[in-house]
Amino acid sequence: MTQQDSNICMVGLGVMGKSLTLNLIDNGYSVVGFDRNAENIAKTHREARTLDNLTGFVPAHSFEALVAQSKSPRIVFLSVPAGHIVDDVVQALIQAGLTNEDIVIDTGNSLWTDSCSREVRYSGKVKFFTTAVSGGEQGARFGPSLMPSGDKQVWEFVRPILQSISAKYSDSVTLNVNSNVSPCCEYIGPVGSGHYVKMVHNGIEYADMQLICEAYQLMKDGMGLTTNEIADTFEQWSHTTLSSYLLEISADILRQNDPKSGQPFVDMVLDTAQQKGTGLWTAVNSLELGCPAPSLSEAVFARAISARKPLRASFQKNYLKQKLKSPELSLTAQTLGDALLCAKIAIYAQGFDLIRTAALEQNWDLNFAGIANIWRAGCIIRAEILRLISNAYNQDPVLENLMLASDIKKLIEAREVRWRKTIGFAIEGAIPTPVLTSSLNYFDSMCCSALPANLLQAQRDYFGAHGYQRVDETESKTFHLTWELENRQEVEIP
């Protein structure tokens, strides 16, 4: 390839950037690539030369070289850490010669509000666009789930490229490689919406992972199954509506023996989980919006509790818990699987409710069936249940909550008793199930005709004169009771 033959560039050739670059080359595109780490450039160049498209990668060793070795209008993908580094790179690219004819696409895990700010900040300098990516290294290399957002004209320009490298799904089978079926890449909406959807995706991912871990612990500590027997159960569930990528890899993990000790590998891994922060963003945002997503938040707290290993050890020394297991108390894999499905529906319902609430606040016109389809292949949370979710939103695009869809309602009603039985088993056996339990609490709270919030609001009025609404008046009217007076009177607050 001669100089300036390509208009596609990649800044950041780490794990994800390199994989996206090789994916682009596989799909017939030539890429000019730059990384501050020269070894990353060399590694990408070496791997690119093994592909059929031998001239597909042009190494650049500075921002200026990247601009000089590419033609306008450029499409510059950024695969760099979220935060100020994104701004540092965009500013460097502008100083190196990018113009308003060029497109800069942030593919990192940026906070959605940062994306909104950047579109304004770089207006007139470059066309700033975002494409959130899910799928990890393998997804980026062979077909990720992509969530693009920003200017609609920019989307139409980059659409063929993004859809060619994305994962594909089919109504007959979920695929993880490219083929001539539907792309897991559709326009989400205005700038920020794509990264918002990705943020919620990660919140659902946290909760789904935790659910599987809770099922694992229930089978191990409650049912007395071996790791291989638990793997067998996970594999059996993989042929049902519970089928998912996370369940599949969990079975594989449980089959693995530790090369050093010969014991099950999972038993040799310290029980402290780390996190990068995107699940935290989801939990915080749900509180900011006043949109309940308790199970997504509990998954974040579960990781935080696991990380406090010394404190947990102190509790274990001070509280010698007697696990209560009466002879009639038992749990089967089928009962647990049904509970898991109900909880899984609940966490997706919370996630989609969060997206819906944000969309209303931000005035985003989102396609919820389309979002479900984008997640059906290539991404970490790809799962059979997303087909049901897509169908539910296709039947009712303005569905208020996923759990109100008729087909979903039937699934839950057929399994609700086993959902409750599983949580009862966990409580009696002193086995922590924060996400499983919170999912049922969410469902019960939503179904409750009269929550005790009446007493709570009366408490607020008592000590803070915050007021309350009456059941026999319109909600537009607010009242206060003069608690401090001997002869308490109700007054309307204007």
N, C-alpha and C positions, 0 to 999 in steps of 0.2 A: 504494500500500500504506500502510495506517495504522500508527501506532506500535505496536510489539509484535505485529504480525501474524506475524512470522517467528521461528522458534527456531534458525535456522541462521546461524552467524557465521563470518567469516574474519578472522583476525589475521595481517597480513603480505600486502601486495598488490603484491609484486614480480613478477617474471616468472612464477613458478609459482603464487603465490597468486592473482594476477589471472586466470590461465588456468583454474585450478580454479573460481574464482568464476563466470566466464562459462560454464563447462561446467555448473555447477549450475543457473544461470539458464536455459540452453538446455533443461535437463531438467525445467523447470517449478518450480524452487525459488526462493524469495526469500532473499536473503543480506544480512545486515548486515555491512559491512566496515570494518575499521580498519587504518591503517598510521601509523607515526610520521612518515612522509614524506607531507605533504599532497598533493603532486603525484601520488603513486601512487594516492591515493584519488580524486582528480579524473580521472585517466586511466582508472581502472576504471569510474568513473561514466559517463564519456563513451562508452566502448565498450559498456557495458551498455545504454545508452539506444538503441543501434542495433539491439538484438535485438528479437524479437517480444514478449518479456515485458518491456514498458516499465517496469513497477514492480518489477522483479526485484532491484534493488540499492538499499540504503539506506546512505548514507555515515555513518559515525560518526567523530568527531574526538577521541575519548578512550576509554579502557577503560570509564569510567563511562557514557559515552554508548552504547557498544556493549551494555552490560548493560541499560541503561534502554530501549533501542530494540528489544529482543528479549524473547521470552517463554520461560518455563521449561516443560519441561526443555530447556535449550539444548544445541545441538551446536556446539561451538566448534572449528573447524579452525585449527591453527597452521601457518603456512608461513613459518617463521623459521629463521635459521641454527642448526645444531646447536651444542650446548654450553650454556654458562651462560645464553645468551639465552632458551632454552626455559624454564628455571627462572624467570628474571626475569619473563617474560611470564605464566607460570602464577600466580606470586605476585601480580602486578599484577591479574590477573583475579579472583583470590580476594578481594583487598582491594576491588575494584570491586563485588563483590556476588555472584559465582558461589557456588553451594552444592553440596552432595553430590548434588543432583538433576540437576546439569548435567554434560555430557560434554565433556572436552577431548581432541581428537585431534591428536597430533603427526604431521605428514606430512613432516617433514624427514628428512635423512640422519643421524639420531642414532645414536650407538654403542649397540648392543643392550643392553649392561649398564647404560647410563644410563637406558634405558626401564624396566628392571626396578627400579632404585632409585626412579624417579619414581612408579611405581605404589604403592610402600610409603610414600613421603614424602607423597603427596597423598591417601592413604586417609582417608576421612571428611570430606574437604574438597571434592574434585571426583572424578568418575569419570574416571581417566586411561586413555586408550586410544591405540593407535598404528596408523597406516596408512602404511606405506612406499610411496612412489610412484616409478614408473619410466616414462620416456617423454619426458622433456624438456618444453619449452614446448608443442610441438604435441600431445604425448601428453596432457598435463594439460588442454589446451584441448578436445580432441576425443575423448579416451578413453584414459586411462593404464592401465597394469598396476598393480594395487593389492594390497598384502600386509598385511592387517589382523591385529592380534593384541591380546589382552587378555582382559578378562572376557567370558565367553560370552553373558551376558545383554545386555551393552552391544552386542556384535556383532549380536545379533538385532534390536536397536532401530535400529541405523544401517545394517544390511544393505541395505534397499531403496534408500537414498540412494547408498551406495557402488557398488552393482552397477549402478545406472542410469547413473552417470557413467563407468564403467570401459569399457575397450576390450572387444570381443567377438571370440570365435573360433568357427570352425565346423570340423567334421571334413572338410568338402569344400573349404574355402578359408579362408585366414587373412585376417582383416579388421582394418582400422585405424580403423574408424568404428563407431558404435553401430548395432546392428540386433538383431533378435529371435533371437539365438543365445546361446551360453554366455558369461557374463561372465568377464573376466580379473580376477576378484576373488572369492576364497573365503577363509574363515577359516583362518589358518595355525595358530594355537595360543595358548598363554599369552603374556602380555606379554613382549616381547623377541624372541620367535621370528620375528615379521614383519620386524623390523629386522635380525635375524641373516640371514634368507633374502635380504633386499635387499643386505646386505653381501656375501654370497657371489655374488649376481647381479652386483654391480659387479666382483668379482674375476674372474668369468668374462668380463665385458665387457672388462676390461683385456687378458685373454689372447686373446680373439677378435679384438680390434682389432689386437693385435700380430701374430697369425697372418696376417691379411690384409696387413699391412705387409711381413711377411717374404716372402709370395708375390709381392707387388709388386716387392720388391727382387731376388728371384730372376729374375723375368721381365725386369726392366730391366737389371740388371748381369750376370746369368748367361746369359740367352737373347737379350739384345740387342733386346727389343721396345720399341716406342714407347709413349707413354702411351695413345694411342688404341687400339693393339693390346692393351694390358693391359686397358683398359676393355672391349673386345670380349670378352676372355676372362672377365672378371668377369660380364658380362651373360650369356654362355653358361652359366656355372656357376649363375647365378640360376634356371635352368630345371631344376636337378638338386637332389639332397639337400643341396647346399651353400647353397641359397637362403637369404638372410637380409637383414635391414634394413641391417646394416653393410656387406655386400657391395654392396648396391644403391646406397647413398650413396657408396661408394668409387668405383664406376664413374662416377657423376655428377661427383664431384670431378675425376677424371682427364680427363673431357671438357671441363672448364672451362678457358678461356684467361684469362690474367691481363689485366685491363682496362688496366693501365699499360704492360706490355712486349709483350703479344701472345704471350708464351711460355706453355707449359702452366702453369696456376696452381700446381699442386703443386710445380713446380720452383722457384718463387719463394718458397716457404714455408721458413723456417729449420728445419733438422732438429733442433730441441730441443723435446721434449714435456713438458708440464706435468702435474700431478696434484693432486687435491684431498684425497687421503688414504684414501678408502674401499678402494682396492686394497691399500694398506699394511695397513689393519686386517685384511683377509682373510689376507694373508701372515703377519702376526704371530700371528693366531689359530690358523692351521694349525700353527705351531711350538708354541704353548702347548698345543694339544690333542694334539700328537704325531701329527697326521693329515697325511700327505704331500700337498701341493698344489704341487709344484715348478714346474709350468708357469704357475700363477697368480702365484707369487712371481717367476719370471723376467720376466714382463710388467712388474712393478713395477720390477725392476732395469733393464730395457731403457729405461724412461723416465728413470731416474736416470742411466744412462750417456749417454743422448742429451743430457741437460742439462749435461754436463761438456764443453762444446764446446772450451774452451781446452786442456784436458788431452788431448782427442782429437787436437787439432791438433798437439800436441807428439809424440804417438805416431806420427802420420802422417809427421812430419819425420824421426823416428828409426828407423822401421821401414818401409822401402820394400818392401812386400810384392809378391812375384811371384805373380800368380794362376796356379794350375796348371790348365791346360785342355788335356788330351790330346785328340787327334782323336776318339777313341771316346767321350769323355765328353759326354753330351748330356742334355737334359731337354725333355720335351714338356708341353704344357698339361694333357693328360689325366693324366700321371704326377704332376705337381704337384698337380692337383685331388684325386687319390686320397689323396696324402699329407696334404693339407689336411683332408680329411674324417676321416682317422684321428686326426690331431692334435686336431681339433675334438671328436671323441668323447672323447678322453683328457682334455681340459680340463673338459668337462661331468662326466665320471666323477669327477675330482678335486673339483669343486665339490659334487656331490651326496654324495660320501663325507664331505666336511667337514660338510655339513648333517646327515647321518646320525649322525656321531660326536658332534656337539654335541647332537643330539636325545637320544641315549642318555645323555649326561652330565647333561643338564638335565631328563630325564624328560618330553620333549615327544613327544606322539603325532602325528607329521606324516604328511600325505598327499603322497607324493613325486610321484605322477602328477598330483595337483592343482596342485602347485607348477609342474611343467612346463607345464601348461595355462595357468596364470596368465601365464606368460611368452610365450605363443604369439602375442599381439598387444599392441599398445600400448607395449611396452617396447623398450629399445635392443637387447636381444639376441634379439628375436623372430626365429625361424628355423624352417625346415622340419624340422630335426633334432629339435626339441622334440616333434613328433608321434611320432617313433620312441621318444623317451625316455618320453613319457607311456604309450605302448603297453607298453613294457618293464616299467614299474612297475605298470601295471594287471594284467599277466600274473603278476607276482610282487611284491607290495607290500613284502616284506621282502628284496628283492634286495640282496645284500651289496655289489656294485659294478656299476655300469652296464655295464662292459666284459664282465661275465659273462653278460649277457642273450643268448639264443640268436640273435636277429636281429642284434644288434650284433656278436656274434662272427663271423657270416657276412660282414658288411660289412668287418670288419678283415682277416679271413683272405684275402679276395679282393683286398686292396689292400696288404698288409703289405710285399711285395717293392718296390712303387713308393714306399712310405713311406721305406724304407731307401735306395733309390736317390736319392731327392730330397735326403736329408740328406747322403749321400756327395757328391753334386754340389755342395752348398753348402760343404762342408768343403774339397773340392779347389779350389773357386773363391774361397776366403777370404771367403765371404759369411756374415755373422752371422745365425743363425737360432735364437736362444735358446729360444723357446717351442716351435718345431717340433722341435728336437733334444731338449729336456727331456721332451716328450711321449713320444717313443720310448724315452728312458731310463727313464721311469716304467713304460711297458709292459714293457720288458725286465726291469726289476728285479722287477716283480710276477710275471713268468713264470719267473724264475730259481729253480731248486730249491735252490740252495745259494749264498747271497750271501757275500762275504768278511767279513761281520760277525763270523764266528768268530775271525778274526785280530784284528779290532778289539777285541772283548771281552777277548781274551787280553792285548792291550796294556794295556787299562784295569786288568785284574787285576794286571799286572806292576808298573805304577808307582803304582797307587792302591788295590790290594787290594779292588777293587770286586766281585770274584766273577764266576762264570760258571755256566751250566747245561751239563750233559753231554747228548750225543745218546743215551746209553744209560741215562739216568735220567729220572725225571719232572721236569717243569719247576718243580715246587714246591720242589725241592732246589737249593741254591746252594753252590758249592764255591770254594775258594781254593787256589792253589798257593804254597807257601812259597818264592818266588823268591829271597829274600835268603839262604837257607841253602844250604850246600854240598850237602847231601843233601835235595833238594827233595821235599817230601811234599804230598799233597793232603789238605786238611781240609774237612769240611763246615761251612758257616756256619749257625749256628742261626737 
